[in-house]
């Protein structure tokens, strides 16, 4: 039996226009079947009355390490399934479980668990990073950019949508990046001490994005602008930002927005296991982390992930950059989906795309209902 229903009396978000229009959306077999006039006949369908609410695409988080007390490096399959549901409740219907630096056997087990838990995407942020910019990643867990090892991991991840962070200025960087690209992965520069010119070289090899821009990378200097400026000024390069007001000052978030609008700023959470939990002691990338007032710091004093949700990041961007809800939405929907090559599947409300949908109060912007692949999330 097909799961067919119609959502009526909604103002539907149209990504190209960055505006809401009255429409009826029909869903069948987990996909958006049609977008019709508001008064279209849907007599043969179950009708969901949106009562004037906004209908927006489900959010896409390409960089998140965990939540509700669990970390993707170490979580069991059942714990990952719990996380999968928890993300969806908060409006994030597409998740790239992000594996931090760890021993190879642990990374391999995490990959297997991600697949078994039903995720179809994955992000390897460890272990191919520059020790100078390792941030919360333990130095002893880092490893050279080994294209042969990467090939083995890519074999293990076959069938998943793969995103990889690395420091491409390290020895073997060009072969590493090109190996990933040839296998259909997308590659991001991160935890990197690359110079401006080295970052441009990496882009020429196929790197298309910059992991949590500004954080864990060589800072801007007026005579050596570094990777930050390479990302902000290169047309076609995507820049991830963590819009929690802690990783980046709100003015820096606004600067990134102004540089990369309208289509190359990606909101991420970089969330860790304490997300949706009380303050206390947690862990990420093999390191103890202490969370106080929602801020995660390890024993060395390094920021160690965030505790925000992606929907909170959208609302923060509205405040930090002074933009409307309609303007902020693409940076957590179609832009990240395009960055990692899944925009044909999700990221906007279009016929034939997966029915990842949020029903949102038109005044408060609170989420009222979520559908993930056409299934109601409770």
C-alpha positions, 0 to 999 in steps of 0.5 A: 500500500502506498503512503499517499497524502496531500498537505493543503493550506500551506505556504510552500517554500520555493528555493529559487525564489526564496519565498513562500507561495500558497500551494498543495503538496502531494506525497507518494511512496516517500517522494514529492509527487506534485506541487499543485494550486492551493485549491487543487482537488485531492479527493482521493488522498488523505489530507493534512491541513497545514492551517496556514503554516510554512512548509519547508525542506528538511535540513541537511547537516554535513558535519555532526559527530553526535548527540543525546549522549552518543558519538558516531565514533563509538556508538552502537547500531541501536544508539545510532538509530536513536540519534537518527530519530533525534536529528529528525525530530529537530528538523534535520532529515539528512545527516552525514554522521561524522567520524573523528580521528580514531584507530583504523579498526575503530573507523572501520567499525563506525562505518559499518555501524553507520550503514547498518543504522540506516544512514546513507551518508558519511563524513570522515573528518579524521584522521588525515589532518595537520597536527599543527591545526588538530584542534580537539583531535588527539595527535597520536590518532592522526595519520599521513594522507595515504591514498592506498588506505583511503581506497580501502575505506572507500571500498568499505563505504561503497554505496554511501554518499561520502564527504572527506575532510583532510589537510591537503598541504601534507605530503601525498595530498594531491594523490589523496584528493584525486583518489577520493574525487575519482571515487565520487566523494567530495573533499573539504580542506580542514584542520589545515595549515595550508598557505593561500597558494596551497589552498588554491592548489587543493581547489584545482585538484578537486577540493570544493569546500572548507571545513568549519571555516576559520576554526582549526586552520591557518588564520588570516594575515594581510600578507599571507591570507591563508585558506580562509581567504582562499575559500571566501574569495574563490567562486564555487568554493563552499565555506562551512560555518558553525553559527553558534556565536562561540566558534565564531563571533556573530560578526564573522558569521555575517562576514562569511555570509556576505562573502559566500551568498547566495549559494556557497555558505553551508551551515553546520553544527559540528555537534558532539554527544552533549547536544540535547544533554545537560552540561557535564563531562563527555568525549570526542575524538578520544578526548575528554570534553567538559561542557559548561553553559553549552560550550564544549572545551577539552583539557587543553582548552580547545573548542571541541564541537558544538551543542547546537542543532542545525535549526538553531543555526538557521535562527542564529544566522537570521540574527547574526546576519540580519536576514529573513527566515526565507533568506536563511533557509537555503544555507541549511538545505539546498546549499549543503545538499549541492555541496555534497552532491545530493541536491537531486535527492533532497534540499528543496521541495521539488517533484521527484525529490525525497519528501523531507518536509518541515511544517513550521509556525508562520509567526514563531518559526517553531517546528510543528511537524516533520516528515522524513521520506514521507513518514511522519516523525513523532 
